[in-house]
Amino acid sequence: MKSRPFRGTITALITPFNQGAVAYDELASLVDFQIKAGIGGLVPVGTTGESPTVSHEEHRDVVRCTIEAARRRVPVIAGTGSNSTREAVDLTGFAHAAGADGMLVVAPYYNRPTPEGLFRHFSAVAEATDRPIVLYSIPGRCGVEIGVGVIERLRAKYPHVNHLKEAGGNVDRVDQILQALGDSVTVLSGDDSLTLPFLAVGAQGVISVATNLYPREISKLVALALAGDYAKARKSHRRLYPVFKHIFLESNPSPIKAAMVRAGLITSEEVRLPLCPMSEANRKTLFATLATYEAKK
């Protein structure tokens, strides 16, 4: 399979549920909606896709459904991370066989491995595929950061470990990574509200939650920044900034699912325990923010 670049605006897809089951028809419709809106790639069953609470069978079926619905129109980067190395390797092997263009592999959560443990974990995953791997560093959820030294070692040994989704909330990290690795690694923002500053220091795109709702608008923001038109990109960012903040008023993906039901994109805002639907107070705040943004578009 010929590798396609992972840059620009990529959506971290939600997994729609209805009465406890995955709503595969709605998932396929969401894939089509995203692609027609100009999105540059799709990530099924990342943390936004509730990977910790779908079953192994559902995880595989969501990856398969997304690949089939995308029909090679955009890259599909399957979430295959786990805090169990064996499970991450198995999911990566499955996604490779199913036709995924690449894999998003989060740092092992809860275990808090040492840098050597991280290197060995990602090495085992890298040996299960020759397709691009997107390392996913999100210390706030995982309790551990993928250090620059670990990334350097992985890049030296595995040429296809060549992307990083950075969600540590620190623009300086982008500079650290690019100073050490230059153009040999593509950095993608993992925080919607930090996309513009990340792009300004050398990131090449975003893996976004907000694009589940506004794919066209956020794709335009990113395209403007990548083209060097930061004046227009800033205007877009400032209009969207309250949306970026309020879709994280509660744990992701509860707010974005509520917003998508409001927009008629899915029929149910169901999430799986231990997540739960938004509180009414926060829902009111979120919906007011969305209405204000939509009135000014």
C-alpha positions as CSV (number, residue, x, y, z in Angstrom):
1,M,0.0,0.0,0.0
2,K,1.4,3.4,-1.0
3,S,1.8,5.7,2.0
4,R,-0.2,8.9,2.0
5,P,0.8,12.0,4.0
6,F,-0.8,12.6,7.4
7,R,-1.1,16.4,7.6
8,G,-3.7,19.1,7.6
9,T,-7.0,18.4,9.4
10,I,-7.7,14.9,10.6
11,T,-10.8,14.0,12.6
12,A,-10.7,11.9,15.8
13,L,-14.0,10.2,15.2
14,I,-16.6,9.6,17.8
15,T,-18.1,6.1,18.0
16,P,-21.9,6.6,17.9
17,F,-24.0,4.4,20.2
18,N,-27.7,3.6,20.1
19,Q,-29.3,1.7,23.0
20,G,-26.0,0.3,24.1
21,A,-24.7,-0.9,20.7
22,V,-22.4,0.7,18.1
23,A,-24.5,2.5,15.5
24,Y,-22.6,1.4,12.4
25,D,-25.0,3.0,9.9
26,E,-24.5,6.4,11.7
27,L,-20.7,5.8,11.7
28,A,-20.7,5.2,8.0
29,S,-22.7,8.4,7.5
30,L,-20.3,10.4,9.6
31,V,-17.4,9.2,7.6
32,D,-19.1,10.3,4.4
33,F,-20.1,13.7,6.0
34,Q,-16.5,14.3,7.0
35,I,-15.0,13.5,3.7
36,K,-17.5,15.6,1.7
37,A,-16.7,18.5,4.1
38,G,-13.0,18.3,3.0
39,I,-11.4,16.6,6.0
40,G,-7.9,15.2,5.3
41,G,-8.0,12.0,7.3
42,L,-9.9,9.9,9.9
43,V,-9.0,8.3,13.2
44,P,-11.4,5.7,14.4
45,V,-11.3,4.3,18.0
46,G,-8.9,6.7,19.5
47,T,-9.8,8.0,22.9
48,T,-12.5,10.2,21.3
49,G,-13.9,7.0,19.9
50,E,-14.1,5.5,23.4
51,S,-11.5,2.8,22.8
52,P,-11.2,2.0,26.5
53,T,-14.9,0.9,26.7
54,V,-15.6,-0.8,23.3
55,S,-15.1,-4.5,23.2
56,H,-12.3,-6.0,21.2
57,E,-14.9,-7.2,18.6
58,E,-16.4,-3.7,18.4
59,H,-13.0,-2.1,18.1
60,R,-12.2,-4.2,15.1
61,D,-15.6,-3.7,13.6
62,V,-15.4,0.1,14.0
63,V,-12.0,0.1,12.2
64,R,-13.4,-2.1,9.4
65,C,-16.5,0.0,9.0
66,T,-14.5,3.2,8.8
67,I,-12.1,1.8,6.2
68,E,-15.0,0.5,4.1
69,A,-17.0,3.7,4.3
70,A,-13.9,5.9,3.5
71,R,-13.3,3.9,0.3
72,R,-9.7,5.1,0.1
73,R,-10.8,8.7,-0.3
74,V,-8.8,9.8,2.7
75,P,-6.3,8.1,4.9
76,V,-7.7,6.1,7.8
77,I,-5.4,6.0,10.9
78,A,-6.7,3.3,13.2
79,G,-6.4,3.7,16.9
80,T,-4.5,0.6,18.1
81,G,-3.0,1.7,21.4
82,S,-3.3,0.0,24.7
83,N,-1.5,-0.2,28.1
84,S,-0.9,-3.9,27.2
85,T,1.8,-4.3,24.6
86,R,0.4,-7.6,23.5
87,E,-3.0,-6.1,22.9
88,A,-1.5,-3.1,21.0
89,V,0.5,-5.4,18.8
90,D,-2.6,-7.5,18.1
91,L,-4.8,-4.5,17.2
92,T,-2.0,-3.1,15.0
93,G,-1.7,-6.4,13.1
94,F,-5.5,-6.4,12.6
95,A,-5.7,-2.8,11.4
96,H,-2.8,-3.5,9.0
97,A,-4.6,-6.5,7.5
98,A,-7.9,-4.6,7.3
99,G,-6.3,-1.9,5.2
100,A,-5.6,1.0,7.5
101,D,-3.2,3.6,6.2
102,G,-1.5,4.0,9.6
103,M,-1.9,3.5,13.3
104,L,-2.4,5.9,16.2
105,V,-0.6,4.4,19.2
106,V,-1.1,6.1,22.6
107,A,1.4,5.9,25.4
108,P,0.6,3.1,27.8
109,Y,-1.7,4.5,30.4
110,Y,-1.7,3.7,34.1
111,N,1.4,1.5,33.9
112,R,3.7,4.6,33.8
113,P,6.6,2.8,32.0
114,T,10.2,4.1,32.1
115,P,11.6,5.6,28.9
116,E,13.1,2.2,28.2
117,G,9.7,0.5,28.7
118,L,8.2,3.0,26.3
119,F,10.9,2.3,23.7
120,R,10.3,-1.4,23.9
121,H,6.5,-1.0,23.8
122,F,6.5,1.1,20.7
123,S,9.2,-1.1,19.1
124,A,7.0,-4.1,19.5
125,V,4.2,-2.3,17.8
126,A,6.4,-1.0,15.0
127,E,7.5,-4.5,14.2
128,A,3.9,-5.5,13.6
129,T,3.5,-3.2,10.6
130,D,5.5,-1.3,8.0
131,R,2.8,1.5,7.7
132,P,3.2,4.9,9.4
133,I,2.8,5.0,13.1
134,V,1.6,8.1,14.9
135,L,2.9,8.2,18.5
136,Y,0.3,9.8,20.8
137,S,1.7,11.7,23.8
138,I,-1.0,12.8,26.2
139,P,0.5,12.8,29.7
140,G,-2.6,14.2,31.3
141,R,-4.5,11.0,30.6
142,C,-1.6,8.5,30.5
143,G,0.6,9.7,33.4
144,V,3.7,9.6,31.2
145,E,5.1,11.7,28.4
146,I,6.8,10.2,25.3
147,G,10.2,11.9,25.7
148,V,12.2,13.4,22.9
149,G,14.9,10.9,23.5
150,V,12.5,8.0,23.1
151,I,11.2,9.5,19.8
152,E,14.7,9.9,18.5
153,R,15.6,6.2,19.3
154,L,12.4,5.0,17.6
155,R,13.0,7.2,14.5
156,A,16.5,5.9,14.2
157,K,15.4,2.3,14.2
158,Y,12.0,2.4,12.6
159,P,11.6,4.8,9.6
160,H,7.8,4.4,9.7
161,V,7.5,5.8,13.2
162,N,7.4,9.2,11.7
163,H,4.5,11.2,13.2
164,L,3.6,12.5,16.7
165,K,0.2,13.6,18.0
166,E,1.2,16.0,20.7
167,A,-1.4,16.7,23.4
168,G,0.7,17.8,26.4
169,G,-0.6,21.4,26.2
170,N,2.9,22.9,25.7
171,V,4.0,24.7,22.5
172,D,7.6,24.5,23.6
173,R,7.4,20.7,23.1
174,V,6.9,21.2,19.4
175,D,10.1,23.2,19.2
176,Q,12.0,20.6,21.2
177,I,10.9,17.8,19.0
178,L,11.6,19.6,15.7
179,Q,14.9,20.9,17.0
180,A,15.9,17.3,17.7
181,L,14.4,15.6,14.7
182,G,13.7,18.2,12.0
183,D,11.6,17.2,9.1
184,S,12.0,13.5,9.8
185,V,8.9,13.7,12.0
186,T,5.5,15.3,11.4
187,V,4.0,16.8,14.5
188,L,0.2,17.0,14.7
189,S,-1.6,19.0,17.4
190,G,-3.7,17.0,19.8
191,D,-5.4,20.0,21.3
192,D,-7.9,22.0,19.2
193,S,-7.3,25.3,21.1
194,L,-3.5,25.0,20.5
195,T,-3.6,24.1,16.8
196,L,-2.8,27.6,15.5
197,P,0.2,28.2,17.9
198,F,1.5,24.7,17.1
199,L,1.3,25.3,13.4
200,A,3.1,28.6,13.9
201,V,6.2,26.8,15.3
202,G,6.2,24.0,12.7
203,A,3.4,21.4,13.3
204,Q,1.8,20.2,10.1
205,G,-1.8,19.7,11.2
206,V,-4.2,18.6,13.9
207,I,-6.0,15.5,15.0
208,S,-9.2,17.2,16.1
209,V,-12.2,16.5,18.2
210,A,-14.1,19.7,17.1
211,T,-14.1,18.6,13.5
212,N,-16.7,16.0,14.3
213,L,-19.0,19.0,14.4
214,Y,-17.3,21.7,12.2
215,P,-15.0,19.9,9.7
216,R,-15.2,22.5,7.0
217,E,-14.5,25.5,9.2
218,I,-11.5,24.0,11.0
219,S,-10.1,22.6,7.8
220,K,-10.1,26.1,6.4
221,L,-8.4,27.5,9.5
222,V,-5.6,24.9,9.2
223,A,-5.2,25.4,5.4
224,L,-4.9,29.2,5.9
225,A,-2.1,28.7,8.5
226,L,-0.3,26.1,6.4
227,A,-0.4,28.5,3.5
228,G,1.1,31.2,5.7
229,D,-2.0,33.4,5.9
230,Y,-1.9,33.9,9.7
231,A,-4.0,37.0,9.7
232,K,-7.0,35.2,8.4
233,A,-6.2,32.0,10.4
234,R,-6.1,34.1,13.6
235,K,-9.6,35.5,12.9
236,S,-10.9,32.0,12.3
237,H,-9.2,30.7,15.5
238,R,-10.6,33.5,17.6
239,R,-14.1,32.8,16.4
240,L,-13.7,29.1,17.1
241,Y,-11.8,29.4,20.4
242,P,-14.8,29.4,22.7
243,V,-16.1,26.3,20.9
244,F,-12.7,24.6,21.4
245,K,-12.8,25.3,25.1
246,H,-16.4,24.4,25.7
247,I,-16.3,21.0,24.0
248,F,-14.1,20.0,26.8
249,L,-16.2,21.4,29.7
250,E,-16.6,17.7,30.7
251,S,-14.7,14.6,29.8
252,N,-14.4,14.0,26.0
253,P,-16.4,12.8,24.1
254,S,-19.6,13.6,26.2
255,P,-19.8,17.3,25.1
256,I,-19.0,16.7,21.4
257,K,-21.6,14.0,21.3
258,A,-24.2,16.3,22.8
259,A,-23.3,19.0,20.2
260,M,-23.6,16.4,17.4
261,V,-27.1,15.4,18.5
262,R,-28.0,19.1,18.6
263,A,-26.7,19.4,15.0
264,G,-28.6,16.2,13.8
265,L,-25.5,14.3,13.0
266,I,-26.2,11.4,15.4
267,T,-29.4,10.3,17.1
268,S,-28.0,9.6,20.6
269,E,-25.4,11.2,22.8
270,E,-24.8,7.9,24.6
271,V,-21.4,7.3,26.1
272,R,-20.3,4.3,28.1
273,L,-19.6,4.3,31.8
274,P,-17.6,5.5,33.6
275,L,-18.4,8.5,31.2
276,C,-21.9,9.9,31.4
277,P,-24.0,12.6,29.6
278,M,-23.3,16.2,30.3
279,S,-24.8,18.1,33.2
280,E,-27.6,20.4,32.2
281,A,-25.7,23.5,33.4
282,N,-22.7,22.7,31.2
283,R,-24.9,21.6,28.3
284,K,-26.6,25.0,28.4
285,T,-23.3,26.8,28.3
286,L,-22.0,24.7,25.4
287,F,-25.2,25.1,23.4
288,A,-25.1,28.9,23.9
289,T,-21.5,29.0,22.7
290,L,-22.4,27.0,19.6
291,A,-25.4,29.2,18.8
292,T,-23.2,32.3,19.2
293,Y,-20.5,30.9,16.9
294,E,-23.1,29.8,14.3
295,A,-24.8,33.2,14.2
296,K,-21.4,34.8,13.3
297,K,-20.2,32.3,10.7
